[in-house]
Amino acid sequence: MTSPDIAPTEKPPEPSRVMASVLMAIELLVLCVVLALAWKAWRVWPRVPLADPDTWGYLNPALTWLSGQGFQQTDGRDWLYPTMLAMFLKTTGTFTGIAAWQKFLGLCSGIFMAITWRCWVSLLPFNRWVRFVLLLLGVWPIYVALVNQQTIFFAMSLRPESVLPLFVYAQLACVMGYCKYRWQTPRSNPAMLLGIAAIALAYGCLVLKPSWYFATITTSLPVAIGFFGRALPLRVRLWTPILGVVAALAIFSLPARFFVIRDGASVTLLPDALLCVHAEFVEHDLNAKLAAMPDSDPGKTRLRDFVGVLDSEIHNAKNQHKVYEKLGFNADYLMHSDTLSKAITVYAGDARGKFRKFCLNEYFSAVLHAPLAYTQKILRQFMHFVQPESKTFFDDQVNLSKAYHDTATVWNGKGLARLTSDVEEMYVEYGRQIDLQAAQTGLMAKYPLMRKFRDKVAAVALPLELLFLGSLILTVLWSRLHKLRIAGWAVLFLFLAPAGNAFGVCIVHTLDIYRYRATYGGYLLFSLAAMAVFIGIVVVQAIASQRVSTAK
């Protein structure tokens, strides 16, 4: 007689694992609540997307591709966001589908914010209970960013800012993960994969939003710094940045070479902006050249004629249009001035290459002629970042009626004859929806508590940054706080995203334009929240260490 089979008893789960699962479930529940509140704030907005004068440059390539005419670059805009618009239209068949897609991706950016915060908290040398509390502290900046009406306004707009947060926070999450597996708990494969992804996504942000160019460099610094040190093998440290650059070019640059039909405007877009934003410097430089030229020089008359046009247009930009706060004139007027563009063409030659060469030469010549004044211009503009306006962090009320009226003024029927009937009808229907929406919408609801909060954040931003810098230096110099160094450097890397973006704009353009400040406002708030938490941790740890030292 054989004994019956007795099933082995399963080992009960360890209490620590059960508790970890419970805490994880609570974290997910809290995140779901935040996303639900954000969706509640987003769903009251109309479903018709907003447009502005730059929209056609993003939209036309999508429309021509859907009409079977190829991906025709327009106004020099890069390919990534127009490609996403084409996908949104292809999958939904309506312009309201674009708004739906962008709202969805906006909420997904909230998930990546949570992942970024969680990865940063994992760098702190504490037990799960302390980390759990610190994770919950990250809920507030995520909530504020998602319900910010400027964030929703961007998500409703046919602009790359609508999807930029998704790319930025995905990249920052990879940076935080790279810091963990490169320095805290070195592991070759995760460090390499996250480092490659960080560089590739940083370049993706650049392709999506060219003004992110300097932030692309600053947010890639951790991977560059990771080349030094011996915690990981040399092959890992060497191949990570190399493969990151290869992946970036393969994913975000190579496709454009195969299917984008260039329009040539990309050659002149940046040079034109550089000349127009620094028009006063250029004018002073050209006047100096005129004064040095002999009257017998045949080019003096031509140059004098051009300087006369430039001087007249600068005068118009100062007196007949809304003047930028720190720049002193309206640079957008100059960039859209047919008179100035024609004068450049007449003087430099009727070719895009000559236009580009003239603008770049005059920009660099003007900078070299007055380097101190140019440096002062950059620093004055950067004060927008150093001493941020409260609206940078939260716009508590948006005038949608005005936004849709502005959208109606830029919508036009140019190029409709080139489109297929279904795409043409889609675009015409969008025009009808704009007119209908402009007659219905008004002011969105106010957030009085958020107004008070943003005012306080703006007031403490600079002191908080200085305190953080002091705290980071303390963790580097005081051996008892060395365990906090990696988390401190990670916070600095988070801060370099908005700081790099702001400084890059100051170099080539102007932060007087609110859209640029609103673009980095959410990232700045996120990094300031991490700074506040880090400062509190350093203070508590310093006091505890001092007490232990005194007791001994």
Order of alpha helices (4+ residues) and beta strands (2+ residues): alpha-alpha-beta-alpha-alpha-alpha-alpha-alpha-alpha-alpha-alpha-alpha-alpha-alpha-beta-alpha-alpha-alpha-alpha-alpha-alpha-alpha-alpha-alpha-alpha-alpha-alpha
